[in-house]
Amino acid sequence: MDALVFGTRDGTAASTNNVRWQLRHVLDLAGIEGVTPRAFRRTVATAINEQAGVDLAAELLDEAFGPNRLLRRDSDDLAK
């Protein structure tokens, strides 16, 4: 891997459980409710898609089923 978004002190990839725990912890400290890892991932995917395109979003998020899974199923996305 070239770079990790969520890494450990040892420089290895953080486990999904560790990332979920960290996300819950930060959201609790900030008093934010209702955000799940899935919602967070989709928000990131949408931001990357809007700024750089769906192909880069799929590559960065390592979508095994292709870029169409990243798009929200609303009329704007279906028109793209």
N, CA, C and O atoms as CSV, one atom per row, in Angstrom:
chain,resi,resn,atom,element,x,y,z
A,1,MET,N,N,0.839,-1.181,0.000
A,1,MET,CA,C,0.000,0.000,0.000
A,1,MET,C,C,0.882,1.241,0.000
A,1,MET,O,O,1.889,1.305,0.706
A,2,ASP,N,N,0.491,2.217,-0.797
A,2,ASP,CA,C,1.248,3.463,-0.838
A,2,ASP,C,C,1.006,4.309,0.406
A,2,ASP,O,O,1.944,4.865,0.977
A,3,ALA,N,N,-0.231,4.402,0.814
A,3,ALA,CA,C,-0.582,5.213,1.978
A,3,ALA,C,C,-1.857,4.651,2.597
A,3,ALA,O,O,-2.724,4.112,1.909
A,4,LEU,N,N,-1.941,4.792,3.886
A,4,LEU,CA,C,-3.112,4.305,4.606
A,4,LEU,C,C,-3.907,5.485,5.145
A,4,LEU,O,O,-3.336,6.449,5.654
A,5,VAL,N,N,-5.199,5.403,5.033
A,5,VAL,CA,C,-6.051,6.410,5.651
A,5,VAL,C,C,-6.181,6.097,7.133
A,5,VAL,O,O,-6.115,6.996,7.972
A,6,PHE,N,N,-6.364,4.827,7.450
A,6,PHE,CA,C,-6.495,4.396,8.832
A,6,PHE,C,C,-5.403,3.381,9.116
A,6,PHE,O,O,-5.507,2.216,8.731
A,7,GLY,N,N,-4.376,3.822,9.777
A,7,GLY,CA,C,-3.254,2.940,10.075
A,7,GLY,C,C,-3.041,2.805,11.573
A,7,GLY,O,O,-3.616,3.542,12.374
A,8,THR,N,N,-2.204,1.851,11.927
A,8,THR,CA,C,-1.843,1.641,13.321
A,8,THR,C,C,-0.531,2.357,13.609
A,8,THR,O,O,0.103,2.900,12.704
A,9,ARG,N,N,-0.136,2.356,14.857
A,9,ARG,CA,C,1.152,2.946,15.240
A,9,ARG,C,C,2.312,2.236,14.568
A,9,ARG,O,O,3.371,2.826,14.353
A,10,ASP,N,N,2.111,0.971,14.237
A,10,ASP,CA,C,3.161,0.174,13.595
A,10,ASP,C,C,3.238,0.404,12.093
A,10,ASP,O,O,4.130,-0.125,11.429
A,11,GLY,N,N,2.305,1.194,11.550
A,11,GLY,CA,C,2.301,1.458,10.117
A,11,GLY,C,C,1.549,0.423,9.301
A,11,GLY,O,O,1.652,0.403,8.074
A,12,THR,N,N,0.794,-0.433,9.968
A,12,THR,CA,C,-0.012,-1.432,9.264
A,12,THR,C,C,-1.452,-0.928,9.163
A,12,THR,O,O,-1.829,0.044,9.818
A,13,ALA,N,N,-2.240,-1.596,8.342
A,13,ALA,CA,C,-3.649,-1.215,8.181
A,13,ALA,C,C,-4.423,-1.521,9.455
A,13,ALA,O,O,-4.264,-2.587,10.049
A,14,ALA,N,N,-5.258,-0.581,9.867
A,14,ALA,CA,C,-6.114,-0.803,11.025
A,14,ALA,C,C,-7.226,-1.781,10.650
A,14,ALA,O,O,-7.699,-1.791,9.514
A,15,SER,N,N,-7.632,-2.591,11.605
A,15,SER,CA,C,-8.726,-3.531,11.355
A,15,SER,C,C,-10.036,-2.760,11.219
A,15,SER,O,O,-10.161,-1.638,11.708
A,16,THR,N,N,-11.003,-3.371,10.555
A,16,THR,CA,C,-12.297,-2.708,10.397
A,16,THR,C,C,-12.948,-2.450,11.752
A,16,THR,O,O,-13.592,-1.419,11.944
A,17,ASN,N,N,-12.785,-3.375,12.690
A,17,ASN,CA,C,-13.347,-3.160,14.027
A,17,ASN,C,C,-12.695,-1.970,14.719
A,17,ASN,O,O,-13.374,-1.197,15.395
A,18,ASN,N,N,-11.386,-1.819,14.555
A,18,ASN,CA,C,-10.683,-0.700,15.166
A,18,ASN,C,C,-11.144,0.616,14.547
A,18,ASN,O,O,-11.343,1.599,15.259
A,19,VAL,N,N,-11.313,0.640,13.229
A,19,VAL,CA,C,-11.785,1.859,12.565
A,19,VAL,C,C,-13.195,2.201,13.035
A,19,VAL,O,O,-13.492,3.367,13.294
A,20,ARG,N,N,-14.060,1.206,13.148
A,20,ARG,CA,C,-15.426,1.453,13.633
A,20,ARG,C,C,-15.401,2.014,15.049
A,20,ARG,O,O,-16.136,2.953,15.358
A,21,TRP,N,N,-14.565,1.449,15.909
A,21,TRP,CA,C,-14.462,1.920,17.291
A,21,TRP,C,C,-13.983,3.370,17.309
A,21,TRP,O,O,-14.547,4.203,18.019
A,22,GLN,N,N,-12.940,3.673,16.525
A,22,GLN,CA,C,-12.410,5.037,16.483
A,22,GLN,C,C,-13.458,6.022,15.977
A,22,GLN,O,O,-13.600,7.117,16.521
A,23,LEU,N,N,-14.190,5.634,14.937
A,23,LEU,CA,C,-15.234,6.504,14.397
A,23,LEU,C,C,-16.318,6.759,15.442
A,23,LEU,O,O,-16.716,7.904,15.656
A,24,ARG,N,N,-16.794,5.703,16.090
A,24,ARG,CA,C,-17.813,5.873,17.144
A,24,ARG,C,C,-17.302,6.778,18.255
A,24,ARG,O,O,-18.032,7.641,18.744
A,25,HIS,N,N,-16.050,6.582,18.654
A,25,HIS,CA,C,-15.452,7.361,19.738
A,25,HIS,C,C,-15.408,8.851,19.376
A,25,HIS,O,O,-15.818,9.692,20.177
A,26,VAL,N,N,-14.918,9.180,18.190
A,26,VAL,CA,C,-14.814,10.579,17.761
A,26,VAL,C,C,-16.201,11.198,17.613
A,26,VAL,O,O,-16.414,12.341,18.017
A,27,LEU,N,N,-17.142,10.454,17.039
A,27,LEU,CA,C,-18.499,10.973,16.884
A,27,LEU,C,C,-19.157,11.212,18.228
A,27,LEU,O,O,-19.868,12.202,18.400
A,28,ASP,N,N,-18.932,10.318,19.188
A,28,ASP,CA,C,-19.470,10.504,20.539
A,28,ASP,C,C,-18.885,11.760,21.186
A,28,ASP,O,O,-19.615,12.543,21.793
A,29,LEU,N,N,-17.578,11.953,21.057
A,29,LEU,CA,C,-16.930,13.141,21.620
A,29,LEU,C,C,-17.481,14.425,21.003
A,29,LEU,O,O,-17.613,15.444,21.682
A,30,ALA,N,N,-17.799,14.366,19.721
A,30,ALA,CA,C,-18.315,15.532,19.019
A,30,ALA,C,C,-19.819,15.709,19.195
A,30,ALA,O,O,-20.379,16.725,18.782
A,31,GLY,N,N,-20.474,14.725,19.808
A,31,GLY,CA,C,-21.915,14.803,20.000
A,31,GLY,C,C,-22.711,14.580,18.723
A,31,GLY,O,O,-23.840,15.054,18.597
A,32,ILE,N,N,-22.122,13.861,17.783
A,32,ILE,CA,C,-22.783,13.592,16.505
A,32,ILE,C,C,-23.423,12.214,16.562
A,32,ILE,O,O,-22.777,11.234,16.933
A,33,GLU,N,N,-24.700,12.146,16.189
A,33,GLU,CA,C,-25.416,10.875,16.204
A,33,GLU,C,C,-25.847,10.478,14.801
A,33,GLU,O,O,-25.977,11.325,13.917
A,34,GLY,N,N,-26.065,9.188,14.605
A,34,GLY,CA,C,-26.643,8.692,13.367
A,34,GLY,C,C,-25.679,8.477,12.216
A,34,GLY,O,O,-26.114,8.188,11.102
A,35,VAL,N,N,-24.382,8.609,12.455
A,35,VAL,CA,C,-23.411,8.378,11.386
A,35,VAL,C,C,-22.838,6.974,11.552
A,35,VAL,O,O,-22.327,6.622,12.615
A,36,THR,N,N,-22.930,6.187,10.501
A,36,THR,CA,C,-22.395,4.831,10.514
A,36,THR,C,C,-21.166,4.769,9.607
A,36,THR,O,O,-20.969,5.661,8.782
A,37,PRO,N,N,-20.341,3.738,9.746
A,37,PRO,CA,C,-19.225,3.597,8.813
A,37,PRO,C,C,-19.684,3.576,7.357
A,37,PRO,O,O,-19.006,4.118,6.485
A,38,ARG,N,N,-20.823,2.958,7.094
A,38,ARG,CA,C,-21.343,2.899,5.720
A,38,ARG,C,C,-21.699,4.291,5.220
A,38,ARG,O,O,-21.370,4.651,4.090
A,39,ALA,N,N,-22.371,5.077,6.062
A,39,ALA,CA,C,-22.733,6.441,5.672
A,39,ALA,C,C,-21.479,7.286,5.456
A,39,ALA,O,O,-21.417,8.082,4.519
A,40,PHE,N,N,-20.493,7.113,6.314
A,40,PHE,CA,C,-19.236,7.838,6.189
A,40,PHE,C,C,-18.551,7.480,4.875
A,40,PHE,O,O,-18.077,8.362,4.159
A,41,ARG,N,N,-18.499,6.200,4.558
A,41,ARG,CA,C,-17.869,5.734,3.308
A,41,ARG,C,C,-18.591,6.286,2.085
A,41,ARG,O,O,-17.951,6.710,1.122
A,42,ARG,N,N,-19.915,6.282,2.119
A,42,ARG,CA,C,-20.684,6.791,0.981
A,42,ARG,C,C,-20.490,8.297,0.821
A,42,ARG,O,O,-20.462,8.803,-0.301
A,43,THR,N,N,-20.357,9.009,1.927
A,43,THR,CA,C,-20.096,10.444,1.858
A,43,THR,C,C,-18.743,10.711,1.211
A,43,THR,O,O,-18.618,11.598,0.366
A,44,VAL,N,N,-17.737,9.949,1.604
A,44,VAL,CA,C,-16.410,10.089,1.004
A,44,VAL,C,C,-16.470,9.744,-0.483
A,44,VAL,O,O,-15.894,10.451,-1.310
A,45,ALA,N,N,-17.161,8.668,-0.821
A,45,ALA,CA,C,-17.280,8.261,-2.224
A,45,ALA,C,C,-17.956,9.350,-3.049
A,45,ALA,O,O,-17.532,9.634,-4.169
A,46,THR,N,N,-19.001,9.957,-2.503
A,46,THR,CA,C,-19.710,11.020,-3.209
A,46,THR,C,C,-18.805,12.229,-3.411
A,46,THR,O,O,-18.789,12.819,-4.491
A,47,ALA,N,N,-18.052,12.603,-2.376
A,47,ALA,CA,C,-17.158,13.757,-2.488
A,47,ALA,C,C,-16.073,13.515,-3.537
A,47,ALA,O,O,-15.781,14.401,-4.341
A,48,ILE,N,N,-15.480,12.334,-3.533
A,48,ILE,CA,C,-14.447,12.023,-4.533
A,48,ILE,C,C,-15.061,12.008,-5.924
A,48,ILE,O,O,-14.481,12.550,-6.864
A,49,ASN,N,N,-16.225,11.394,-6.061
A,49,ASN,CA,C,-16.913,11.338,-7.350
A,49,ASN,C,C,-17.180,12.748,-7.883
A,49,ASN,O,O,-16.943,13.021,-9.059
A,50,GLU,N,N,-17.664,13.627,-7.036
A,50,GLU,CA,C,-17.999,14.979,-7.482
A,50,GLU,C,C,-16.762,15.780,-7.865
A,50,GLU,O,O,-16.826,16.627,-8.756
A,51,GLN,N,N,-15.636,15.521,-7.202
A,51,GLN,CA,C,-14.421,16.285,-7.473
A,51,GLN,C,C,-13.535,15.668,-8.549
A,51,GLN,O,O,-12.881,16.389,-9.302
A,52,ALA,N,N,-13.508,14.336,-8.625
A,52,ALA,CA,C,-12.525,13.686,-9.504
A,52,ALA,C,C,-13.095,12.573,-10.366
A,52,ALA,O,O,-12.388,12.051,-11.228
A,53,GLY,N,N,-14.343,12.194,-10.165
A,53,GLY,CA,C,-14.960,11.171,-10.996
A,53,GLY,C,C,-15.114,9.831,-10.300
A,53,GLY,O,O,-14.419,9.510,-9.336
A,54,VAL,N,N,-16.045,9.074,-10.825
A,54,VAL,CA,C,-16.421,7.811,-10.214
A,54,VAL,C,C,-15.324,6.755,-10.334
A,54,VAL,O,O,-15.196,5.900,-9.458
A,55,ASP,N,N,-14.535,6.803,-11.404
A,55,ASP,CA,C,-13.468,5.807,-11.551
A,55,ASP,C,C,-12.432,5.937,-10.439
A,55,ASP,O,O,-11.987,4.932,-9.885
A,56,LEU,N,N,-12.045,7.173,-10.109
A,56,LEU,CA,C,-11.086,7.367,-9.020
A,56,LEU,C,C,-11.713,6.973,-7.688
A,56,LEU,O,O,-11.050,6.360,-6.852
A,57,ALA,N,N,-12.972,7.313,-7.482
A,57,ALA,CA,C,-13.647,6.935,-6.239
A,57,ALA,C,C,-13.641,5.416,-6.068
A,57,ALA,O,O,-13.356,4.907,-4.984
A,58,ALA,N,N,-13.958,4.700,-7.143
A,58,ALA,CA,C,-13.973,3.233,-7.082
A,58,ALA,C,C,-12.574,2.695,-6.797
A,58,ALA,O,O,-12.412,1.763,-6.010
A,59,GLU,N,N,-11.563,3.283,-7.438
A,59,GLU,CA,C,-10.193,2.823,-7.216
A,59,GLU,C,C,-9.743,3.081,-5.785
A,59,GLU,O,O,-9.181,2.192,-5.145
A,60,LEU,N,N,-9.982,4.283,-5.277
A,60,LEU,CA,C,-9.539,4.625,-3.930
A,60,LEU,C,C,-10.266,3.837,-2.851
A,60,LEU,O,O,-9.690,3.508,-1.814
A,61,LEU,N,N,-11.528,3.539,-3.102
A,61,LEU,CA,C,-12.307,2.804,-2.112
A,61,LEU,C,C,-12.303,1.307,-2.376
A,61,LEU,O,O,-12.969,0.544,-1.677
A,62,ASP,N,N,-11.548,0.890,-3.388
A,62,ASP,CA,C,-11.356,-0.522,-3.693
A,62,ASP,C,C,-12.681,-1.253,-3.837
A,62,ASP,O,O,-12.907,-2.282,-3.199
A,63,GLU,N,N,-13.548,-0.718,-4.674
A,63,GLU,CA,C,-14.855,-1.322,-4.889
A,63,GLU,C,C,-14.732,-2.540,-5.797
A,63,GLU,O,O,-14.398,-2.418,-6.975
A,64,ALA,N,N,-15.001,-3.690,-5.248
A,64,ALA,CA,C,-14.874,-4.933,-5.997
A,64,ALA,C,C,-15.938,-5.068,-7.083
A,64,ALA,O,O,-15.735,-5.790,-8.060
A,65,PHE,N,N,-17.060,-4.389,-6.924
A,65,PHE,CA,C,-18.155,-4.550,-7.874
A,65,PHE,C,C,-18.273,-3.377,-8.834
A,65,PHE,O,O,-19.286,-3.245,-9.520
A,66,GLY,N,N,-17.273,-2.536,-8.896
A,66,GLY,CA,C,-17.244,-1.459,-9.874
A,66,GLY,C,C,-17.844,-0.165,-9.385
A,66,GLY,O,O,-18.449,-0.112,-8.314
A,67,PRO,N,N,-17.673,0.891,-10.183
A,67,PRO,CA,C,-18.070,2.223,-9.768
A,67,PRO,C,C,-19.568,2.431,-9.593
A,67,PRO,O,O,-19.965,3.341,-8.866
A,68,ASN,N,N,-20.400,1.638,-10.217
A,68,ASN,CA,C,-21.844,1.862,-10.098
A,68,ASN,C,C,-22.354,1.668,-8.678
A,68,ASN,O,O,-23.376,2.252,-8.316
A,69,ARG,N,N,-21.682,0.876,-7.872
A,69,ARG,CA,C,-22.120,0.685,-6.485
A,69,ARG,C,C,-21.898,1.929,-5.652
A,69,ARG,O,O,-22.516,2.078,-4.598
A,70,LEU,N,N,-21.030,2.828,-6.096
A,70,LEU,CA,C,-20.722,4.020,-5.320
A,70,LEU,C,C,-21.764,5.115,-5.480
A,70,LEU,O,O,-21.886,5.983,-4.616
A,71,LEU,N,N,-22.499,5.086,-6.550
A,71,LEU,CA,C,-23.425,6.169,-6.839
A,71,LEU,C,C,-24.718,6.037,-6.064
A,71,LEU,O,O,-25.249,4.939,-5.894
A,72,ARG,N,N,-25.213,7.159,-5.601
A,72,ARG,CA,C,-26.537,7.174,-4.990
A,72,ARG,C,C,-27.570,6.925,-6.075
A,72,ARG,O,O,-27.368,7.344,-7.215
A,73,ARG,N,N,-28.616,6.288,-5.771
A,73,ARG,CA,C,-29.629,5.944,-6.761
A,73,ARG,C,C,-30.694,7.041,-6.843
A,73,ARG,O,O,-31.883,6.783,-6.652
A,74,ASP,N,N,-30.256,8.248,-7.127
A,74,ASP,CA,C,-31.243,9.300,-7.352
A,74,ASP,C,C,-31.158,9.764,-8.796
A,74,ASP,O,O,-30.306,9.289,-9.546
A,75,SER,N,N,-32.011,10.666,-9.188
A,75,SER,CA,C,-32.106,11.040,-10.594
A,75,SER,C,C,-30.822,11.669,-11.112
A,75,SER,O,O,-30.487,11.473,-12.280
A,76,ASP,N,N,-30.089,12.416,-10.294
A,76,ASP,CA,C,-28.843,13.022,-10.740
A,76,ASP,C,C,-27.806,11.968,-11.075
A,76,ASP,O,O,-27.116,12.072,-12.089
A,77,ASP,N,N,-27.692,10.957,-10.232
A,77,ASP,CA,C,-26.704,9.912,-10.465
A,77,ASP,C,C,-27.086,9.046,-11.654
A,77,ASP,O,O,-26.212,8.625,-12.412
A,78,LEU,N,N,-28.357,8.776,-11.830
A,78,LEU,CA,C,-28.777,7.930,-12.929
A,78,LEU,C,C,-28.557,8.616,-14.270
A,78,LEU,O,O,-28.449,7.945,-15.296
A,79,ALA,N,N,-28.489,9.937,-14.274
A,79,ALA,CA,C,-28.281,10.674,-15.515
A,79,ALA,C,C,-26.821,10.667,-15.942
A,79,ALA,O,O,-26.521,10.991,-17.091
A,80,LYS,N,N,-25.901,10.303,-15.045
A,80,LYS,CA,C,-24.475,10.340,-15.362
A,80,LYS,C,C,-24.044,9.149,-16.170
A,80,LYS,O,O,-22.869,9.032,-16.519
